[in-house]
Amino acid sequence: MRKKFVSDKAFSKKKFLASVRLMGEGIKAYPLIFFCALFFIIVDSIVFTSIAIIVNKLITTLQTNQPIRFLFWDFNYIDWSIIGGCWYLFYIVLEFLTNIFASLFARKMEIYLRLKALKHLVEFDMNYYSKNQIGLTMSRVINDSSNAADAFNEFLINLIYSITSLITMTTLLFTIDVTVASIILVYFIVMIVVIWILFIYYRRSIIIAFDLRQKIDADITDRLISIRVIKSSGTENYEVDRAKELHKKYWVKAKTSVVYQTILNVFVGLFSWFMPIISILLVVWIHNDMESSKLSILIVSFSTACYNMLYGLLILPTAMRGLTRLSNCVMRLNYIYNAKSLIEFKVDGEVIEKVNKIEFKNVKFWYPDDSKKIILPNFDFVFEKGKRYALVGQSGVGKSTIARLLLRYYDVPSGEILIDGINIKDLKKADYLSRVGYVEQDPQILYGTIMDNLLYANFTKTKLEAIEASKKAKLHSFVLTLPDGYNTILGERGFIFSGGQKQRLVIARMILKNPEILILDEATSALDNIVEKEIKKELDNLMVGRTTIAIAHRLSTIKEFDQILVLDEEGISEVGTFNELKSKNGRFKKLYELSQIK
Ligand SMILES: Nc1ncnc2c1ncn2[C@@H]1O[C@H](COP(=O)(O)OP(=O)(O)OP(=O)(O)O)[C@@H](O)[C@H]1O
């Protein structure tokens, strides 16, 4: 049985309509540029094809030495030469305008598609990111948006040119001689059918090659995102060899598409160039009794019109290729546009004055993609304002999951999380999260300057306030040692910062943000003992007066906490202060003893 070609669907009516719909959205967003582009494309194609008519008139007047009446005037060959020259200049101006407006529209469309994708991507819940390859997502946003816009241009311009020249030239042929025109038309239709059949194979091969290239792009992006793993493993050569292997597969597919493209082009070229010859032979054969001067006019007229029809024919595969690329890119973009976020964020959600109480009420949680694995079987607890809580327990019991729920990465499928009695789902997300500060083990640094990274916590703060926060977090003196100070560019993962410096940067961010709730997810566990002690001081200062929920592996860091929640597979197994729990013969004591051995 023939293997189903999945990307075939890219050319289905449904995908075609999806492309039309998406392009329609872009047109709606930028109607002026689009309609200017469309206007110039149409006028340009009409002017281009009518050059053939002027040439025809010019040759006729030259041959017969008789003027030809056009509208109200008689034009001789000098008049037709001047008209032809002016017409050609007009065509050049129109070409310029067409290219400008069509390219501008393509770039606007690209921006539209990209921003639409970005809007969806930032609004998706974290489940999307845990399921989807980031490289593939980036490839869709970057490549498919610009390819779709260019393909739309390629399709539209070539289709309009093709249709205009085919219609005008066919009409011209029929006005000259119906018999010859009819035979040429049949020849022409047969050619279009054969081109279409060849194109189906070509289309398959380009889609396969393009799909593969996109997967390779995505793969390379993902590998480079993990450059630290490559560097620390010394696997640079392995990565290069791996990329070579992937490209070998791409080469095979790309070769096939090049072969089909060449066959298509050669076929179209060969049979197209036969057309004027056939038209001349037909004219001579059918009108063999005609006067030689009239016959030569007929021959010139037919061959000129046929050459123009050829142009229309030669660009038809380009228009079809544009449509294929377009529907294929739109199909991929629609994976992003049509993906549904599992979390609904209320636009008109409630705004609270202060967070006095965080209540987990009969919370049962499992991750959306694995409903069989219950992570939190029953979590029932109230976190009170200003107190420090620590979550401890063995790896995988769900400590970080609780932090993720408070950050609204996920919603609970059963039970409720209430913030001052209001379900967290009903709160205005941006307002609620402005009250939450999050410090994790490997802090996220954005590409940009140190100052950009500091102010990201609170855009209303000034640079002076950011420097003050940096001083409090004991980061300032280090920043001053950098040649560009606060304008130093940090890589996405803050490459020029040590682990401790990154933590200080995040602490400075939190000082600027001044959140009511502080979530510390193993904030110091990646640091060595000396740096941890220094950072701990800053963190202790930060915690003052804030409701703090800390996930801790090093139990020595949570001695002064108000309450420690010990988690196990069943839920909360013990609650108490450090000393209370240590004196009990329970799970915490075991954990503590184990940590002391370490
Ligand atoms: N996005 C996800 N989809 C499915 N399962 C997940 C997801 N994230 C985490 N898990 C699973 O949920 C469980 C709890 O994870 P969590 O990170 O909350 O544990 P933890 O107690 O913080 O562990 P550790 O101390 O090792 O960080 C783990 O078994 C983990 O495999």
PDBQT file of the ligand as one rigid body, heavy atoms in Angstrom, charges set to zero:
ROOT
HETATM    1  N1  LIG A 601       5.470  19.023  33.487  1.00  0.00    +0.000 N 
HETATM    2  C1  LIG A 601       5.393  17.837  34.095  1.00  0.00    +0.000 A 
HETATM    3  N2  LIG A 601       4.628  16.867  33.557  1.00  0.00    +0.000 NA
HETATM    4  C2  LIG A 601       4.522  15.655  34.158  1.00  0.00    +0.000 A 
HETATM    5  N3  LIG A 601       5.136  15.337  35.313  1.00  0.00    +0.000 NA
HETATM    6  C3  LIG A 601       5.914  16.265  35.897  1.00  0.00    +0.000 A 
HETATM    7  C4  LIG A 601       6.078  17.565  35.314  1.00  0.00    +0.000 A 
HETATM    8  N4  LIG A 601       6.891  18.268  36.114  1.00  0.00    +0.000 NA
HETATM    9  C5  LIG A 601       7.215  17.465  37.156  1.00  0.00    +0.000 A 
HETATM   10  N5  LIG A 601       6.633  16.270  37.034  1.00  0.00    +0.000 N 
HETATM   11  C6  LIG A 601       6.699  15.144  37.973  1.00  0.00    +0.000 C 
HETATM   12  O1  LIG A 601       6.088  15.558  39.179  1.00  0.00    +0.000 OA
HETATM   13  C7  LIG A 601       6.770  14.994  40.273  1.00  0.00    +0.000 C 
HETATM   14  C8  LIG A 601       7.044  16.069  41.319  1.00  0.00    +0.000 C 
HETATM   15  O2  LIG A 601       7.956  16.985  40.745  1.00  0.00    +0.000 OA
HETATM   16  P1  LIG A 601       8.549  18.193  41.601  1.00  0.00    +0.000 P 
HETATM   17  O3  LIG A 601       9.493  18.919  40.731  1.00  0.00    +0.000 OA
HETATM   18  O4  LIG A 601       7.426  18.947  42.183  1.00  0.00    +0.000 OA
HETATM   19  O5  LIG A 601       9.317  17.402  42.733  1.00  0.00    +0.000 OA
HETATM   20  P2  LIG A 601      10.226  17.970  43.910  1.00  0.00    +0.000 P 
HETATM   21  O6  LIG A 601       9.681  17.423  45.169  1.00  0.00    +0.000 OA
HETATM   22  O7  LIG A 601      10.366  19.439  43.817  1.00  0.00    +0.000 OA
HETATM   23  O8  LIG A 601      11.601  17.240  43.531  1.00  0.00    +0.000 OA
HETATM   24  P3  LIG A 601      13.088  17.763  43.713  1.00  0.00    +0.000 P 
HETATM   25  O9  LIG A 601      13.331  17.881  45.164  1.00  0.00    +0.000 OA
HETATM   26  O10 LIG A 601      13.889  16.675  43.092  1.00  0.00    +0.000 OA
HETATM   27  O11 LIG A 601      13.200  19.049  42.970  1.00  0.00    +0.000 OA
HETATM   28  C9  LIG A 601       8.009  14.316  39.734  1.00  0.00    +0.000 C 
HETATM   29  O12 LIG A 601       7.778  12.919  39.720  1.00  0.00    +0.000 OA
HETATM   30  C10 LIG A 601       8.135  14.811  38.331  1.00  0.00    +0.000 C 
HETATM   31  O13 LIG A 601       8.612  13.807  37.470  1.00  0.00    +0.000 OA
ENDROOT
TORSDOF 0
